[in-house]
Structure formats: structure tokens, C-alpha cells
């Protein structure tokens, strides 16, 4: 017997409808590429999203057509989030930090029909326009007065011209909630980027889960500034969450340096922000240099890479900003775990609480996770045992876009599907998961495993270290040994011997790195993660060469 409840499809358009009706006068503030601050409301956004849906219809866009974007966090990008997906087409956010060859590959693989772009990325558009085989026109996200002159791009259209020529009289269509809504390509895989194709249903369920108190804990009383880009896994779902709960939304545009972020945080009285550690390093550096502090921010969400214990302490002890550690993947929409404390942790000592907070957190409802050994057998949740991390849930991919049936999923003994994350992790008795390494980055020394993240965190705790990465370097006797690669803080004086001595008493002696290489910069990928593959290419033979010398 079925229940006697209404059937209403879970569609992304319902979020902006709700925000308009119940939070219509709540502000959306954007720093524009043009340089000024733009302000309007959820009601204005809804109106313009409907105008854009009419414009796309006029351009011949059909349901399931892919519409690409190369854009910062701004109000026009937000309008496309709702206008494109709401009409039944698929929003394809492209990471502009990728190499132009990858951008062209992604646009062709997705068969984008149109690509919207911020003026910042005009050089990139010029470089790839002739190689994008299916794109009918490129649309500059600006007004007529700022349109580039003699851009040399065929079929160049103006965003605001499309809006002005379109009526807001548009009824969002109703369709199957399992229809695709958004397409994001992961940069965390080897070879060509792979597409994660989200559905309206998966995105809506992810939004519900991410907004919960024990998750990102967002409400109508918050002012949310997502530093994490809208081109990176839908800014961790925050543009959707803001609409669902009615929070004021502040979008920083291209100015992501510490000074610009701090000024916007203070001017708009932001209460919660989200981003990767490399961005927060710049913000904290600005505060240290100027002696300034936060007047309104109370919570920061850190993901994309592990938050170091040093950063965690600085936010909380120096600036009274609570750190919420999160973990996820493009393949997970992305949120999988959040480091919200349980009731019993409140009574712990500060050091014990920091140990819990340093972990990636516990699974939000909807996500199952487990760790398995090389034989695929599930391992215990006892802190001491590490294994390959696997996940499943309604917003976890079951296949990549156009993978031709080569699903990444693995089956357990009961025939249940699990997605292998590529991470090596432990899980404690409370369900808190901690990444110990990526499976491709773990160091195997004489048959014993050494986790690189612990070694990096210790190095980052040294007051002279700005950035650190640890890789496996070839070794004549032990096969591999840890090699530390370090960027010193400006004017800092630090020797190899001083840094290696800093490890004494903190780890097993045989874990201590064999050598330190000081560099001017460590290569970062398109999402701010350290590119250890490039470091291995450059320094993988360092220890062998040193021995030979």
C-alpha cells in the first residue's frame, strides 16, 4: 500500500521561487568584474533568471542542451544557475584555471551549445573559440557599454542585451526530477577531466542535507560569502542553500586576495564563509600584517584540502572564528562529511577537541562510507586501521558523463554499489573520518606506509614555513622515502637541519623526511590543491641524485 501524499518533483527552479516568495527583499551583493559593487534582491534575481530562460528559448536552447559558463562568483552567474537548469537545460560550469587545451576538450566533450563568460576570461575565449566545435555563440556577461571592441570572435553576444530583449513572463516547466541539471568536470583524476552529471533530485537532496544544523548550519540570519568558486562543484552548493534558507548572499567576483576579501567581509557583515586553505592563508596573512580582526564572521567552512592544525588554531584562538572542516569530491556534489562536534565532545579538553576538529568529519545523512583493505573486505572503525575510502548515496555519481559504461563503482558481497574515492583514511568509533593520504600519494618505505599529510602538517606548524608538501622520492635501499618541499615565509631564516629537528618527538623517528628542498613556489592545480604529480616529476629522483653525489 502506497502513502496518500502529493507528488511534487524536486526541481532547482523551486529554490528561487521560494526565495522570491519568502525572502524576496533579501540582498545579493556582488563585486563585479567591472570593478563596482552591485546590489539587488532574490526577487530581482528571480525576475532576471526568467528573462534569461526566455532569451535561451529564443536562441533555440532545448531541454538537456549543455550551456557552458566561464565566470566568477557574481549575480549574473547566479541567474544562469537558475535560468539554465530551471528551463530544463544543463548548466556546465567550466573551470577557467584549467589549461586552454583542457577547456577546449571539456567544451567539446560536453557539446556545449553556448558559452557565457566574464570579461576576465576574454583571452581564454579567444584561444579556444575556434576549437569549440558545437558552440553557436559566446555571450559576454556584461552590458553593452563594456562589450569588448574588435574581439575577433564570431557570434559574440551581450548578456544584458539578451536580458533587456526578454520578458520576465515565464513559467518554470515541470519535468522529471531525475533529469540532468548541472555538469561539472573533475580535475582530480589522471588523463582527461571526467564529467559528473548531477540531477535536479540529487542537487535538491544535497541542498537539504548541506543546510542542516549538523552540516553547514545555514539560516536566514546568516550572511554567506562563498569564496569557493561557482565554477567548482557549484560552490559546494551554497548558492542553492542561500535560496533555500533565505540567507543574504555576498559574491566576491575576481578579487580573492586577502585585502579585498577582508574589506568585503567587513562591509557586508558576513557571518559565514567557505573556501580552500590556500585562500585563507592569504586572508590570515593580511590580518597579521595589518593587525585587523573580524567584527561579524563567526564561522568558516574549510575544504578542498586538509586544514592544518596551525590554521585551525589561528582562526579560533586569535580571531574567534569557528572552523568547520568538510570533505567531499566533485563526484559527491560535493559534501560527504562535516566536522560538527557531538554532544560528548563539548566536555573534552581543548587539545582533545582540536584532535577531533582536525579530522574531516562524520558523514551527513544520505552518505554512507566505509574503509576496505586490498582484498575489498571492510575494515573496523578503530582509528588505528586505515584503508581505501568508499562512499555511496543519492548525490554520489554512479558513472561519468559519456564514459560508455565504464562505471567506477565497485560491488560488495551483498551486491551494493560503492564509489572508490582514491583516499586512504581511518574512521573512529564516533564515525569521524580522517584522510591520511591519497592512495597515489602514500609513501611506501621498506614495505611500511608513511602518510604525507601528517608530515606536511608538522612542517606547516613551524613559524618560518609558508607552505609544505611531502612526496615519495626514490631510494636505493628503502624503495621510497619522504622528501619535504617547502616555501619559506618572506625574510624567514630556516635551514634543512632546523626543520628536520622540528620533527623530533612528534612522530616515529623513521617517518622523518630524508631531506628538505626549499623552493619559491609549490605548483597548485585548478582548484587550489597541491600538484604532487608535478613535484614527483621534478624531485622524484632527488634522493638518488643526492646519494650519488
Buried (B, 14 or more C-beta within 10 A) or exposed (E): EEEEEEEEBBBBBBBBBBBBEEBBEBBBBBBBBEEEEBEBBBBBBBBBBBBBBBBBBEBEBEEEBBBBBBBBBBBBBBBBBBBBBBBBBBBBBBBBBBEBEBBBBBBBBBBBBBBBBBBBBBEBBBBBBEBBEBBBBBBBBBBEEBBBEEBEBEEBBBBBBBBEEBEBEBEBEEBEBEBBBBBBBBBBBEEEBBBBBBBBBBBBBBBBBBBBEBBBBBBEEBBBBBBBBBBBBBBBBBBBBBBBBBBBBBBBBBBBEBBBBBBBBBEBEBBBBBBBBBBBBBBBBBBEEEEBEBEEBEBBBBBBBBBBBBBBBBBBEEBEBBBBBBBBBBBBBBBBBBBBBEEEBEEEEEEEBBBBBBBBBBBBEBBBBBBBEEEBEBBEBEBEEBBBBBBBBBBBBEBBBEEEEEEBBBEBEEEEBBBBBBBBBBBBEBEBBBBBBBEEBBBEBEEEEBBBBBBBBBBBBBEBBBBBBBBBBBBEEBEBBBBBBBBBBEEEEBEBEEBBEBBEEEBEEEBBBBBBBBBEEBBBBBBBBBBBBBBBEBBBEBBEEEEEE
